[in-house]
Amino acid sequence: MQTTSTLARVTALAFGIAGALAFSHADAAAFQLKENSAKGLGRAFAGSTSAEGDASVIATNPASMRLLEGRQFQADVSAISFSAKFRGDGHYANGAPISGGNGGDAGMIAPVPAMYLHLPFGENDNMHFGTSLTVPFGFKTEYDRDWVGRYSGVKTELQAIDLSAAFSYDVNPYVSFGASVFAERLNVDLTSALDMGTAINASAQQKAAAAALAAGGSPAQAAAAAQQAAQQMAQMGFSPGSADGFLRIKGDKVTYGYTLGTTLTPVEGTNIAFSYRSSVKHKINDGNARFTVPPNAAALLAATAPGTFIDSKGRASITLPASATVSFSHRINDQWSLMADVSRTAWSKFDQVTVQYDSNQPDSVLPFHYRDTTFASVGTEYRMSETLTLRGGLALDQTPTTDAHRDVRVPDTSRKWLSLGLTWTPSERAEYSVGYTHLFTSDPNTHAVSATNNFVDGKYKVGGDVLAASVNYKF
């Protein structure tokens, strides 16, 4: 019992540390994060699961732990700078313009941590145990609360923090297999404005039309009744944009997943690695929905639609996608090495998120309509001396979004990576690495529609830079 209690405290502390740091926008497709290694960043994550001497393989491909030397601890931190500036306008369902500005810069600068521990054991150290703390998914955008697209989203924050235990077995110096199990804590925090004027007006029209039809009226009479109800609601102050409310949805869940991998060395100095990370389905059953409703709207809703727009618990299922990676590393000579990576992520499973409330509130639906994506990179390392190694890389990173479905919460676009880095090894026990990536992006369009059929149309100016540092200590 004491051991279980201690493990629980350590797990909670680890999640807490990562959660305090991991407030970021993703710099891989959508809200996927590759930033788990300064070395990997410096070569655009080419050779991410096949290159020698990078403890991040504990999380991405445990089979490659045989490429690590002895017992070691590695800590990485990546500072992600992401910018998303909107230019455009919005209109209510009746065509009237939506007031408000462009929302400011929805991006931010934030750190993303990673930590690894490797312990070889067994005969000739042919077995390996490793633990890791990583942030494989993370995202945050936040606009001014009164911006023109407020009905489609104001704040969007998602964090997935993984704590894993990994094991691998070396069949011989050329073949190894590995697996890991990870506990993943997902935190979600979403906010948006509510166009209560439109919602109440539309509800009154529907009820008036239904009453007219029930009384034997014609469709024309039903339409006239709806029009009259709309005029009455407008006179009471309930027209589009006249009574804005606010909604905040929060939830968290811990679920488990796994990673499998194998690493082959057909000839000395050449590694080929295959790895698979499972999807993780988070069923959030005890989320919280908090509504802020104008007083005049609250009184009318209590009388006409009891049980709606009130604070309640909520439920939602969010599936974070599976991914598969093929990684290649080749040592040309004592100075030069080449690397390459290709990853495929099953984003098409992330179609939409539906929030169900314990009250009479209709479901909230967040449509994403993502497609599967490919990430491909090439990189190189140059060992300048016994103590200094230089590296660089290029990558193509496909977005799962399209112009037809891109929304304001995740204004993502495909991007190209240019990466540089170096490692300094002052002693046999310690080494220090830095990596830098600049992202080249196009300006994506968006056409978002809110639950009350309010439109926001425009274009984003997006950009990103990543700077990472790490320390590795062998003991």
Residue pairs with C-beta under 8 A, 6 or more apart in sequence:
11 163
11 183
14 133
14 163
15 161
15 163
15 185
17 113
17 133
18 113
18 133
18 134
18 135
18 161
19 159
19 161
19 185
19 187
21 77
21 110
21 111
21 112
21 113
22 110
22 111
22 112
22 113
22 135
22 138
22 159
22 161
23 108
23 110
23 138
23 140
23 157
23 159
24 33
24 80
24 82
24 108
24 110
24 111
24 112
24 135
24 138
24 139
24 140
25 31
25 80
25 82
25 84
25 107
25 108
25 110
25 138
25 139
25 140
25 141
25 464
26 32
26 33
26 137
26 138
26 139
27 33
27 34
27 35
27 80
27 82
27 415
27 437
27 439
27 464
27 466
28 34
28 375
28 397
29 345
29 347
29 373
29 375
29 397
29 398
29 399
29 400
29 412
30 139
30 347
30 350
30 370
30 373
30 399
30 400
30 401
30 410
30 412
31 137
31 138
31 139
31 158
31 410
32 136
32 137
32 321
32 323
32 345
33 112
33 135
33 136
33 137
33 138
34 40
34 41
34 45
34 48
34 375
35 41
35 78
35 80
35 112
35 114
35 135
35 466
35 468
36 56
36 59
36 60
36 76
36 78
36 112
36 114
36 134
36 135
36 136
37 45
37 48
37 54
37 56
37 76
37 114
37 435
37 468
37 470
38 76
38 78
38 421
38 433
38 434
38 435
38 468
38 469
38 470
39 51
39 53
39 54
39 56
39 391
39 421
39 423
39 433
39 435
39 470
40 47
40 48
40 51
40 54
40 56
40 435
41 78
41 419
41 421
41 435
41 436
41 437
41 466
41 468
42 379
42 391
42 392
42 393
42 419
42 420
42 421
42 422
42 433
42 434
42 435
42 436
42 468
43 51
43 339
43 377
43 379
43 380
43 381
43 391
43 392
43 393
43 419
43 421
43 435
44 377
44 378
44 379
44 392
44 393
44 394
44 395
44 417
44 418
44 419
44 437
45 341
45 375
45 377
45 379
45 393
45 395
46 327
46 339
46 340
46 341
46 377
46 378
46 379
46 393
46 395
47 327
47 328
47 329
47 337
47 339
47 340
47 341
47 379
48 56
48 57
48 60
48 325
48 327
48 341
49 57
49 60
49 61
49 64
49 261
49 263
49 273
49 275
49 325
49 327
49 341
50 61
50 64
50 67
50 263
50 271
50 272
50 273
50 327
50 328
50 329
50 339
51 67
51 271
51 327
51 329
51 337
51 339
51 381
52 67
52 68
52 271
52 329
53 67
53 68
53 69
54 74
55 68
55 72
55 73
55 74
55 116
55 117
55 118
55 130
55 472
56 74
56 76
56 114
56 116
56 132
56 134
57 64
57 65
57 67
57 68
58 65
58 116
58 117
58 118
58 130
58 131
58 132
58 164
58 166
58 180
59 114
59 116
59 132
59 134
59 136
59 162
59 164
59 166
59 180
59 182
59 259
60 259
60 261
60 275
60 277
60 325
61 178
61 259
61 261
61 263
61 273
61 274
61 275
61 325
61 327
62 128
62 130
62 166
62 167
62 168
62 178
62 179
62 180
62 259
62 261
63 168
63 176
63 177
63 178
63 261
63 262
63 263
63 273
63 275
64 168
64 176
64 178
64 261
64 263
64 271
64 273
65 118
65 120
65 128
65 130
65 166
65 168
65 176
65 178
66 126
66 128
66 168
66 170
66 173
66 176
66 263
67 263
67 271
68 118
68 120
68 128
69 474
70 118
70 120
70 125
70 474
71 118
71 119
71 120
71 474
71 475
72 116
72 117
72 118
72 472
72 473
72 474
72 475
73 115
73 116
73 117
73 118
73 472
73 473
73 475
74 115
74 116
74 118
74 470
74 471
74 472
74 473
75 113
75 114
75 115
75 116
75 470
75 471
76 113
76 114
76 115
76 468
76 469
76 470
77 111
77 112
77 113
77 114
77 468
77 469
77 470
78 111
78 112
78 114
78 466
78 467
78 468
79 109
79 110
79 111
79 112
79 466
79 467
79 468
80 109
80 110
80 111
80 112
80 464
80 465
80 466
81 107
81 109
81 464
81 465
81 466
81 467
82 107
82 108
82 109
82 462
82 463
82 464
83 105
83 107
83 461
83 462
83 463
83 464
84 105
84 106
84 107
84 141
84 411
84 460
84 461
84 462
85 102
85 104
85 105
85 106
85 460
85 461
85 462
86 102
86 103
86 106
86 143
86 147
86 149
86 408
86 411
86 446
86 458
86 459
86 460
87 102
87 458
87 459
87 460
87 461
88 102
88 148
88 446
88 456
88 457
88 458
88 459
89 97
89 98
89 148
89 456
89 457
89 458
90 97
90 98
90 100
90 148
90 149
90 151
90 454
90 455
90 456
90 457
91 97
91 98
91 454
91 455
92 98
92 195
92 198
92 240
92 241
92 454
93 198
93 240
93 452
93 453
93 454
93 455
94 240
96 240
96 241
98 148
98 151
98 241
98 454
98 456
99 146
99 148
99 241
100 144
100 146
100 147
100 148
100 149
100 150
101 144
101 146
101 147
101 148
102 147
102 148
102 458
103 143
103 144
103 147
103 148
103 149
104 143
104 144
104 147
106 141
106 142
106 143
106 408
106 411
107 141
107 462
107 464
108 140
108 142
110 140
112 135
112 138
113 133
113 135
114 132
114 133
114 134
114 135
115 132
115 133
116 130
116 131
116 132
116 133
117 130
117 131
117 132
118 128
118 129
118 130
119 128
119 129
119 130
120 127
120 128
120 129
121 127
121 128
121 129
126 169
126 170
127 167
127 168
127 169
127 170
128 166
128 167
128 168
128 169
128 170
128 178
129 165
129 166
129 167
130 165
130 166
130 167
130 168
130 180
131 163
131 164
131 165
131 166
132 162
132 163
132 164
132 166
132 180
132 182
133 161
133 162
133 163
133 164
134 161
134 162
134 164
135 159
135 160
135 161
135 162
136 160
136 162
136 184
136 277
136 320
137 158
137 159
137 160
137 186
137 320
138 158
138 159
138 160
139 156
139 157
139 158
139 159
139 410
140 155
140 156
140 157
140 158
141 153
141 155
141 156
141 408
141 409
141 410
141 411
142 154
142 155
142 156
142 157
143 149
143 150
143 153
143 154
143 155
143 408
145 154
145 193
145 246
147 154
148 456
149 408
149 448
149 456
150 192
150 193
150 244
151 192
151 193
151 194
151 195
151 450
151 451
151 452
151 454
151 456
152 192
152 407
152 408
152 409
152 448
152 449
152 450
152 454
152 456
153 190
153 191
153 192
153 407
153 408
153 409
153 448
154 191
154 192
154 193
155 189
155 190
155 191
156 189
156 190
156 409
156 410
157 187
157 188
157 189
157 190
158 186
158 187
158 188
158 189
159 185
159 186
159 187
160 184
160 185
160 186
160 280
160 320
161 184
161 185
161 187
162 182
162 183
162 184
162 257
163 182
163 183
164 180
164 181
164 182
164 183
164 259
165 180
165 181
165 182
166 178
166 179
166 180
166 259
167 178
167 179
167 180
168 176
168 177
168 178
168 179
168 261
169 176
169 177
169 178
170 176
171 177
173 265
174 264
174 265
174 266
175 262
175 263
175 264
175 265
176 262
176 263
177 261
177 262
178 260
178 261
178 262
178 263
179 258
179 259
179 260
179 261
180 258
180 259
181 256
181 257
181 258
182 256
182 257
182 258
182 259
183 254
183 255
183 256
184 254
184 255
184 256
184 257
184 280
184 282
184 320
185 252
185 253
185 254
186 252
186 253
186 254
186 255
186 280
186 282
186 284
186 318
186 320
187 251
187 252
188 249
188 250
188 251
188 252
188 284
188 287
188 316
188 318
189 248
189 249
189 250
190 248
190 249
190 250
190 366
190 409
191 246
191 247
191 248
191 249
192 246
192 247
192 450
193 244
193 245
193 246
193 247
194 244
194 245
194 246
194 247
194 291
194 293
194 309
194 452
195 240
195 241
195 244
195 450
195 452
195 454
196 238
196 243
196 244
196 245
196 293
196 294
196 297
196 309
197 237
197 238
197 239
197 240
197 241
197 242
197 243
197 244
197 297
198 239
198 240
198 241
198 452
198 453
198 454
199 452
200 233
200 238
200 243
200 297
200 300
200 301
200 304
201 230
201 233
201 234
201 238
201 239
201 240
202 452
203 304
203 305
204 229
204 230
204 232
204 233
204 238
204 304
205 226
205 227
205 229
205 230
205 233
206 226
207 229
207 304
208 222
208 225
208 226
208 228
208 229
209 222
209 223
209 225
209 226
209 229
210 222
211 225
212 221
212 222
212 224
212 225
212 226
213 219
213 222
217 225
233 239
236 296
236 300
237 243
237 296
238 297
238 300
240 452
240 454
243 294
243 296
243 297
244 294
245 291
245 292
245 293
245 294
245 297
245 309
246 291
246 292
247 289
247 290
247 291
247 292
247 364
248 289
248 290
249 287
249 288
249 289
249 290
249 314
249 355
249 364
250 287
250 288
250 290
251 284
251 286
251 287
251 288
251 314
251 316
252 284
253 282
253 283
253 284
253 285
255 280
255 281
255 282
255 283
256 280
257 277
257 278
257 279
257 280
258 277
258 278
259 275
259 276
259 277
259 278
260 275
260 276
261 273
261 274
261 275
261 276
262 273
262 274
262 275
263 271
263 272
263 273
263 274
264 271
264 272
264 273
265 271
265 272
266 272
269 330
269 331
270 328
270 329
270 330
270 331
271 327
271 328
271 329
271 330
272 326
272 327
272 328
273 325
273 326
273 327
273 328
274 324
274 325
274 326
274 327
275 324
275 325
275 327
276 322
276 323
276 324
276 325
277 322
277 323
277 324
278 322
279 319
279 320
279 321
279 322
279 346
279 349
280 319
280 320
281 317
281 318
281 319
281 320
282 317
282 318
282 319
282 320
283 315
283 317
284 314
284 315
284 316
284 317
284 318
285 315
286 313
287 313
287 314
287 315
287 316
287 355
288 311
288 313
288 314
289 311
289 312
289 313
289 314
289 355
289 357
289 361
290 311
291 309
291 310
291 311
293 301
293 309
297 309
298 309
301 308
301 309
305 360
306 360
307 359
307 360
307 361
308 359
308 360
308 361
308 362
309 361
310 359
310 361
312 357
312 358
312 359
312 361
313 357
313 358
314 355
314 356
314 357
314 358
315 355
315 356
315 358
316 353
316 354
316 355
316 356
317 353
317 354
318 353
319 349
319 350
320 350
321 345
321 346
321 347
321 349
321 350
322 345
322 346
322 349
323 343
323 344
323 345
323 346
324 343
324 344
325 341
325 342
325 343
325 344
326 341
326 342
326 343
327 339
327 340
327 341
328 339
328 340
328 341
329 337
329 338
329 339
330 337
330 338
330 339
331 337
332 338
334 383
335 382
335 383
335 384
336 380
336 381
336 382
336 383
337 380
337 381
337 383
338 378
338 379
338 380
339 378
339 379
339 380
339 381
339 393
340 376
340 377
340 378
340 379
341 375
341 376
341 377
342 374
342 375
342 376
343 374
343 375
343 376
344 372
344 373
344 374
344 375
345 372
345 373
345 374
345 375
345 400
346 372
347 370
347 371
347 372
347 373
347 400
348 370
348 371
348 372
348 400
350 368
350 370
350 400
351 367
351 368
351 369
351 370
352 365
352 366
352 367
352 368
352 369
353 365
353 366
353 368
354 363
354 364
354 365
354 366
355 363
355 364
355 365
355 366
356 363
357 363
357 364
364 451
365 451
366 409
367 405
367 407
368 400
368 401
368 405
368 407
368 410
369 402
369 404
369 405
370 400
370 401
370 405
371 400
371 402
372 400
373 397
373 398
373 399
373 400
374 396
374 398
375 395
375 396
375 397
375 398
376 395
376 396
377 393
377 394
377 395
377 396
377 417
378 393
378 394
378 395
379 391
379 392
379 393
379 394
379 419
380 391
380 392
380 393
381 389
381 390
381 391
382 389
382 390
382 391
383 389
384 390
386 425
387 424
387 425
387 426
388 422
388 423
388 424
388 425
389 422
389 423
389 425
390 421
390 422
391 419
391 420
391 421
391 422
391 423
391 435
392 419
392 420
392 421
393 417
393 419
394 416
394 417
394 418
394 419
395 416
395 417
395 419
396 414
396 416
396 417
397 414
397 415
397 416
397 417
398 414
399 412
399 413
399 414
399 415
399 444
400 412
401 410
401 412
401 413
401 444
403 444
403 445
403 446
403 447
404 447
406 412
406 444
406 445
406 446
406 447
406 448
407 446
407 448
408 446
408 448
408 456
411 444
411 446
411 460
411 462
412 444
413 441
413 442
413 443
413 444
413 460
413 462
414 441
414 442
415 439
415 440
415 441
415 464
416 439
416 440
416 441
417 437
417 438
417 439
417 440
418 437
418 438
418 440
419 435
419 436
419 437
419 438
420 435
420 436
421 433
421 434
421 435
421 436
421 468
422 433
422 434
423 431
423 432
423 433
424 431
424 432
424 433
425 431
425 432
426 432
428 474
429 473
429 474
429 475
430 471
430 472
430 473
430 474
431 471
431 472
432 469
432 470
432 471
432 472
433 468
433 469
433 470
433 471
433 472
434 467
434 468
434 469
434 470
435 466
435 467
435 468
435 469
436 465
436 466
436 467
436 468
437 465
437 466
438 464
438 465
439 463
439 464
439 465
439 466
441 462
441 463
441 464
443 459
443 460
443 461
443 462
444 459
444 460
444 462
445 458
445 459
445 460
446 456
446 457
446 458
446 459
446 460
447 455
447 456
447 457
448 455
448 456
448 457
449 455
450 456
